[in-house]
Amino acid sequence: MLLRNARLILPDRILPGASVRLRGEKIAEISESRLPPDPGEEVMDLNGNFLSPGFIDLHIHGALRRDTMEADPEAYRTICDFHATGGTTALCLTTAAATSADILRVLESVRGYQQEEPTGARVLGVHIEGPYFAMEKRGAHDPSLIRHPAREEYEQWLAYGDVVRQMTLAPELPGSLELIERLTAAGVRASAGHTEAWAEESAAAFAHGMRKVTHTFNCMSTARRRGIYREGGLLEFALGEPEVVCEVIADLRHVSPTLLRMIYQAKGPHGIALVTDAIGGAGLTEGEHFRIAHLDCEVYDGVGVLADRSAMSGSIATMAQLVRNMVQAVDIPLTEAICMATQTPARTLGIDTHKGTIASGYDADLVVLDDEVRVVCTIVGGRTVFSAA
């Protein structure tokens, strides 16, 4: 396939009138001008729209009332097909606090699903979020399932080393530092979250290999008094440590424009990974109901909330919405917002040698965007999986 007449989004600039040739599942050639088609080659005229690397979402629970914890390939297909409409070409299916057996069922089913030809976004693996949380910062996770790390339990999960990509845990819990070391040695990204950690506990986690924090500002310790002194928490440590990548749910509900501007100034585009953290309410309309485990939830004012509207239950955003919010509400360049949805998450997972950038030899995972940063079409592995037309 030959893509022509594109405004090509590169890491440092936008090239108008560019062409990109795809061969199979890879990008074969890039030109700043109009390339002639090879004999029999399909040509797609992008009509001056933006051509971006496909978005990579490190943290997705669900969509359209389906959830990762179902351990069901049809649920995964629904989730991946929906999020492809928002420009996501690769994602990590994310668990909730659950029994060890339920997490193992997810890992086994995702391993099988990854062998199938994707009809939407490609599944990179699993992000195990929980159950090793601080009880006070558990969010919408079931309190009866929150517990401390246990080696005999998590070693069963790490037997699925080809599937587990990340794990979120509270670094202050007994056994967490040992677990972070084990994750790091296994090539799994340890991410701090759902935590009451003080700055020194966060620093200890960093020393043992933690390089990422989960949904920054949400369910996370921040500056507070200890005795008569005010001291920092995980938030302040993450903002001040250049090597830590911060997940951010930029839906303007979980994180306000003021906080988005603050973290942008502190971390820049290479320190922020945009994530949807989307739940089963994604893709539903205002007032529609869905469930998270035993909790009845509702879509209200652009976010998922508990049915009694006492608290948020999760995001319903797509990645394109997050990129658009960073450009429009935070007033940053489109190239930098795209970086937060492509290069930074790719680097965080260690897949930036073949994903996250438009370059010869990289995976042909692409998204076409109009002037309002809305998705025109999504391409995964050289195949169009979504078209707004």
C-alpha positions as CSV (number, residue, x, y, z in Angstrom):
1,M,0.0,0.0,0.0
2,L,1.2,3.5,-0.8
3,L,0.0,6.4,1.4
4,R,0.3,9.8,-0.4
5,N,-0.4,13.4,0.3
6,A,0.1,13.1,4.1
7,R,1.2,15.6,6.7
8,L,3.7,13.1,8.2
9,I,4.2,13.5,12.0
10,L,7.8,12.8,12.9
11,P,9.3,13.1,16.3
12,D,10.6,16.7,15.7
13,R,8.5,18.1,12.9
14,I,5.6,17.6,10.5
15,L,6.3,16.9,6.8
16,P,3.6,18.1,4.4
17,G,3.0,16.3,1.1
18,A,4.8,13.2,2.2
19,S,4.4,9.6,1.0
20,V,4.8,6.3,3.0
21,R,5.0,2.9,1.4
22,L,4.0,-0.2,3.3
23,R,5.0,-3.7,2.4
24,G,3.3,-6.5,4.4
25,E,3.3,-5.5,8.1
26,K,6.3,-3.1,7.8
27,I,7.0,0.5,6.7
28,A,9.2,0.1,3.6
29,E,9.8,3.7,2.4
30,I,9.3,7.3,3.4
31,S,9.5,10.3,1.1
32,E,9.1,14.0,1.5
33,S,7.4,14.1,-1.9
34,R,4.9,12.2,-4.0
35,L,6.1,8.6,-4.7
36,P,4.9,6.9,-7.9
37,P,3.0,3.6,-7.2
38,D,4.5,0.2,-8.0
39,P,2.6,-1.9,-10.5
40,G,-0.6,-3.2,-8.9
41,E,0.0,-1.3,-5.7
42,E,-3.0,0.1,-3.7
43,V,-2.8,3.9,-3.3
44,M,-4.5,5.8,-0.5
45,D,-4.7,9.5,-0.9
46,L,-4.8,11.1,2.6
47,N,-6.0,14.4,1.3
48,G,-3.5,16.4,3.5
49,N,-4.6,14.7,6.7
50,F,-2.0,14.0,9.4
51,L,-0.3,10.6,9.4
52,S,0.8,9.5,12.9
53,P,2.3,6.4,14.4
54,G,-0.4,4.3,15.9
55,F,-1.2,5.0,19.5
56,I,0.0,2.6,22.2
57,D,-2.1,2.4,25.4
58,L,-0.4,0.8,28.4
59,H,-3.5,0.7,30.5
60,I,-7.0,-0.5,29.3
61,H,-9.6,-2.5,31.2
62,G,-12.5,-2.6,28.8
63,A,-15.1,-1.0,26.5
64,L,-18.7,-1.5,25.5
65,R,-19.6,-3.3,28.7
66,R,-16.8,-5.9,28.2
67,D,-13.8,-6.3,30.6
68,T,-10.4,-7.9,30.7
69,M,-11.3,-9.9,33.7
70,E,-13.9,-11.9,31.7
71,A,-10.9,-13.9,30.3
72,D,-12.9,-14.2,27.1
73,P,-11.4,-13.7,23.6
74,E,-14.7,-12.2,22.4
75,A,-14.4,-9.6,25.1
76,Y,-10.8,-8.8,24.1
77,R,-11.9,-8.5,20.4
78,T,-14.7,-6.0,21.4
79,I,-12.2,-4.0,23.5
80,C,-9.5,-4.0,20.8
81,D,-11.9,-3.2,18.0
82,F,-13.5,-0.3,19.9
83,H,-10.2,1.3,20.9
84,A,-8.9,1.1,17.3
85,T,-11.6,3.6,16.5
86,G,-9.7,6.0,18.8
87,G,-6.4,5.5,16.9
88,T,-5.0,2.8,19.3
89,T,-3.0,0.2,17.4
90,A,-1.4,-1.7,20.4
91,L,-2.5,-2.0,24.0
92,C,-2.0,-3.8,27.3
93,L,-5.1,-5.4,28.6
94,T,-5.3,-4.6,32.3
95,T,-6.6,-6.7,35.2
96,A,-8.2,-5.6,38.5
97,A,-7.6,-6.8,42.0
98,A,-8.7,-10.5,41.8
99,T,-8.0,-14.0,43.0
100,S,-4.8,-15.6,41.8
101,A,-6.9,-18.1,39.8
102,D,-8.8,-15.3,38.0
103,I,-5.6,-13.5,37.1
104,L,-4.1,-16.8,35.8
105,R,-7.2,-17.3,33.7
106,V,-6.7,-13.9,32.1
107,L,-3.0,-14.7,31.4
108,E,-3.8,-18.0,29.8
109,S,-6.6,-16.6,27.6
110,V,-4.6,-13.6,26.5
111,R,-1.7,-15.9,25.5
112,G,-4.1,-17.7,23.2
113,Y,-5.7,-14.5,21.9
114,Q,-2.3,-13.1,20.9
115,Q,-2.0,-15.8,18.3
116,E,-5.1,-14.7,16.4
117,E,-5.1,-12.2,13.6
118,P,-6.1,-8.8,15.1
119,T,-9.3,-7.2,13.8
120,G,-8.5,-4.1,15.8
121,A,-5.7,-3.0,18.1
122,R,-3.0,-5.6,18.7
123,V,-2.6,-6.9,22.3
124,L,0.9,-6.5,23.6
125,G,0.3,-8.4,26.8
126,V,-1.2,-7.9,30.2
127,H,-0.8,-5.1,32.8
128,I,-1.4,-6.7,36.2
129,E,-3.0,-3.9,38.2
130,G,-3.3,-5.1,41.7
131,P,-3.9,-6.8,44.1
132,Y,-0.9,-5.5,45.9
133,F,-2.3,-2.1,46.9
134,A,-2.6,0.2,49.9
135,M,-6.1,-0.3,51.2
136,E,-6.7,3.5,51.5
137,K,-5.8,4.0,47.8
138,R,-7.6,1.0,46.3
139,G,-10.0,3.1,44.2
140,A,-12.8,1.0,42.7
141,H,-11.0,-2.3,43.4
142,D,-12.7,-4.8,45.7
143,P,-11.3,-4.3,49.2
144,S,-11.7,-8.0,50.0
145,L,-9.1,-8.8,47.4
146,I,-6.4,-6.3,48.4
147,R,-3.3,-8.1,49.9
148,H,0.4,-8.0,50.3
149,P,2.8,-9.5,47.8
150,A,3.4,-13.3,48.2
151,R,6.2,-14.9,46.2
152,E,4.4,-18.2,45.8
153,E,1.5,-16.3,44.1
154,Y,3.3,-13.9,41.8
155,E,5.8,-16.5,40.6
156,Q,2.8,-18.3,39.1
157,W,1.9,-15.2,37.1
158,L,5.5,-14.6,36.1
159,A,5.6,-18.1,34.5
160,Y,3.6,-16.3,31.8
161,G,6.7,-14.1,31.0
162,D,5.7,-13.9,27.4
163,V,2.4,-12.3,28.4
164,V,3.0,-10.1,31.5
165,R,4.3,-6.7,30.5
166,Q,3.7,-4.5,33.6
167,M,2.6,-4.7,37.2
168,T,1.2,-1.9,39.4
169,L,1.9,-2.2,43.1
170,A,2.2,-0.1,46.2
171,P,6.0,0.0,47.0
172,E,5.6,0.5,50.7
173,L,4.0,-2.9,51.3
174,P,6.1,-5.7,52.9
175,G,7.7,-7.7,50.1
176,S,7.2,-5.1,47.4
177,L,10.9,-4.2,47.0
178,E,11.7,-7.9,46.5
179,L,8.9,-8.1,43.9
180,I,10.1,-5.0,42.1
181,E,13.6,-6.6,41.8
182,R,12.0,-9.9,40.5
183,L,9.9,-8.0,37.9
184,T,12.9,-6.0,36.7
185,A,15.0,-9.1,36.3
186,A,12.2,-10.7,34.3
187,G,11.8,-7.7,32.0
188,V,8.4,-6.8,33.4
189,R,7.9,-3.0,34.1
190,A,7.2,-2.3,37.7
191,S,4.9,0.6,38.2
192,A,4.0,2.3,41.5
193,G,0.4,3.1,42.1
194,H,-2.6,2.8,44.5
195,T,-0.1,3.7,47.2
196,E,0.5,5.7,50.4
197,A,4.3,5.6,49.9
198,W,6.4,8.4,51.3
199,A,9.1,9.9,49.1
200,E,11.9,7.7,50.7
201,E,9.8,4.6,50.0
202,S,9.3,5.7,46.4
203,A,13.1,6.3,46.2
204,A,13.7,2.7,47.5
205,A,11.4,1.4,44.8
206,F,13.3,3.3,42.2
207,A,16.6,1.9,43.5
208,H,15.2,-1.6,43.1
209,G,14.1,-1.0,39.5
210,M,10.7,0.9,39.4
211,R,10.7,3.4,36.5
212,K,7.0,4.1,36.0
213,V,4.0,5.3,38.0
214,T,0.3,4.5,37.3
215,H,-2.4,7.1,36.5
216,T,-0.5,10.0,38.0
217,F,-2.5,12.1,40.5
218,N,-5.1,9.3,41.0
219,C,-4.9,6.9,44.0
220,M,-1.4,8.2,44.7
221,S,0.3,9.6,47.8
222,T,1.2,13.3,47.7
223,A,2.8,15.8,50.1
224,R,1.4,15.7,53.6
225,R,2.5,16.2,57.1
226,R,4.5,13.6,59.0
227,G,4.6,14.9,62.6
228,I,5.2,18.6,62.4
229,Y,7.0,18.4,59.0
230,R,5.5,18.3,55.4
231,E,7.1,15.7,53.2
232,G,6.6,14.4,49.7
233,G,4.9,11.2,48.5
234,L,5.1,9.2,45.3
235,L,3.7,12.2,43.2
236,E,6.5,14.5,44.2
237,F,9.2,11.8,43.8
238,A,7.9,11.0,40.3
239,L,7.7,14.6,39.2
240,G,11.3,15.2,40.3
241,E,12.9,12.0,39.0
242,P,13.7,12.3,35.2
243,E,13.9,8.5,34.7
244,V,10.3,7.9,35.9
245,V,7.6,7.8,33.3
246,C,4.2,9.0,34.4
247,E,1.0,7.6,33.1
248,V,-1.6,10.3,32.7
249,I,-5.4,10.0,32.0
250,A,-5.8,13.3,30.2
251,D,-9.6,13.1,30.0
252,L,-10.0,16.4,31.8
253,R,-11.9,14.5,34.5
254,H,-9.3,12.4,36.2
255,V,-6.7,15.2,35.7
256,S,-7.7,18.8,35.3
257,P,-6.1,21.2,32.8
258,T,-4.2,22.9,35.5
259,L,-2.6,19.6,36.7
260,L,-1.9,18.6,33.1
261,R,0.0,21.8,32.5
262,M,1.9,21.2,35.7
263,I,3.0,17.7,34.8
264,Y,3.8,18.8,31.3
265,Q,6.2,21.4,32.6
266,A,7.7,18.9,35.1
267,K,8.1,15.9,32.8
268,G,7.8,17.0,29.2
269,P,6.6,14.7,26.4
270,H,9.3,12.0,27.0
271,G,8.2,11.6,30.6
272,I,4.5,11.3,30.1
273,A,2.6,8.2,28.7
274,L,-1.0,9.0,27.9
275,V,-3.3,6.2,29.0
276,T,-7.0,5.8,28.8
277,D,-7.4,3.4,31.8
278,A,-10.8,2.9,30.0
279,I,-13.4,0.7,31.6
280,G,-16.6,-1.0,30.3
281,G,-18.3,2.3,30.0
282,A,-16.1,3.3,27.0
283,G,-18.2,3.6,23.9
284,L,-21.5,4.0,25.8
285,T,-23.6,7.2,25.9
286,E,-24.6,9.5,28.7
287,G,-26.8,7.8,31.3
288,E,-26.1,4.2,30.1
289,H,-25.2,1.7,32.8
290,F,-22.5,-0.9,33.1
291,R,-20.8,-3.0,35.8
292,I,-17.4,-3.3,37.3
293,A,-17.5,-6.6,39.1
294,H,-20.4,-6.2,41.5
295,L,-20.5,-2.4,41.3
296,D,-23.3,-0.7,39.2
297,C,-21.8,2.2,37.2
298,E,-23.1,4.9,34.9
299,V,-21.7,7.2,32.2
300,Y,-22.1,10.7,33.5
301,D,-20.5,13.9,32.3
302,G,-17.9,12.2,30.2
303,V,-16.6,9.8,32.7
304,G,-17.6,6.5,34.4
305,V,-19.1,7.0,37.9
306,L,-20.7,4.8,40.5
307,A,-24.4,4.6,40.1
308,D,-25.0,6.7,43.2
309,R,-22.5,9.3,41.6
310,S,-20.5,9.3,44.8
311,A,-17.2,8.7,43.0
312,M,-15.6,8.1,39.6
313,S,-15.3,4.5,38.5
314,G,-13.0,5.0,35.5
315,S,-12.4,6.6,32.2
316,I,-14.4,6.2,29.0
317,A,-11.9,8.0,26.8
318,T,-10.1,7.0,23.7
319,M,-6.4,7.9,23.0
320,A,-7.4,10.3,20.3
321,Q,-9.4,12.3,22.8
322,L,-6.5,12.4,25.2
323,V,-4.1,13.7,22.4
324,R,-6.7,16.2,21.4
325,N,-7.1,17.4,25.0
326,M,-3.4,17.9,25.4
327,V,-3.3,20.0,22.3
328,Q,-6.4,22.0,23.0
329,A,-6.6,22.3,26.8
330,V,-2.9,22.4,27.6
331,D,-1.8,24.2,24.4
332,I,1.2,22.0,23.5
333,P,2.4,21.2,20.0
334,L,0.7,18.2,18.2
335,T,4.1,16.5,17.8
336,E,4.6,16.5,21.6
337,A,1.1,15.2,22.3
338,I,1.6,12.4,19.7
339,C,5.0,11.6,21.4
340,M,3.1,10.9,24.7
341,A,0.8,8.4,22.9
342,T,3.5,6.7,20.8
343,Q,7.2,7.1,21.4
344,T,7.1,7.4,25.2
345,P,4.9,4.3,25.8
346,A,6.9,2.3,23.2
347,R,10.1,3.2,25.0
348,T,8.6,2.4,28.4
349,L,7.8,-1.2,27.2
350,G,11.1,-1.5,25.4
351,I,9.4,-1.9,22.0
352,D,10.7,1.4,20.5
353,T,13.0,-0.5,18.1
354,H,9.9,-1.3,16.0
355,K,6.9,0.6,17.3
356,G,6.1,4.2,18.1
357,T,7.7,6.0,15.2
358,I,7.2,6.2,11.4
359,A,10.5,4.9,10.1
360,S,11.6,2.4,7.5
361,G,11.6,-1.1,9.0
362,Y,9.1,-0.2,11.8
363,D,5.7,-1.9,12.2
364,A,3.1,-0.5,9.8
365,D,0.9,0.7,12.7
366,L,-0.5,4.1,11.8
367,V,-3.4,6.4,12.4
368,V,-4.7,9.1,10.1
369,L,-6.0,12.2,11.8
370,D,-7.9,15.3,10.6
371,D,-7.3,18.9,11.6
372,E,-9.4,18.4,14.8
373,V,-7.3,15.3,15.8
374,R,-10.2,13.0,15.1
375,V,-9.5,9.6,13.6
376,V,-10.0,9.1,9.9
377,C,-8.6,5.6,9.7
378,T,-6.5,3.2,11.7
379,I,-4.0,0.8,10.2
380,V,-2.5,-2.2,12.1
381,G,0.2,-4.3,10.6
382,G,-0.4,-2.7,7.2
383,R,-4.2,-3.5,7.2
384,T,-7.0,-0.9,7.7
385,V,-8.9,-2.0,10.8
386,F,-11.1,1.1,11.1
387,S,-12.3,3.8,8.7
388,A,-14.5,6.7,9.7
389,A,-15.9,6.7,6.2
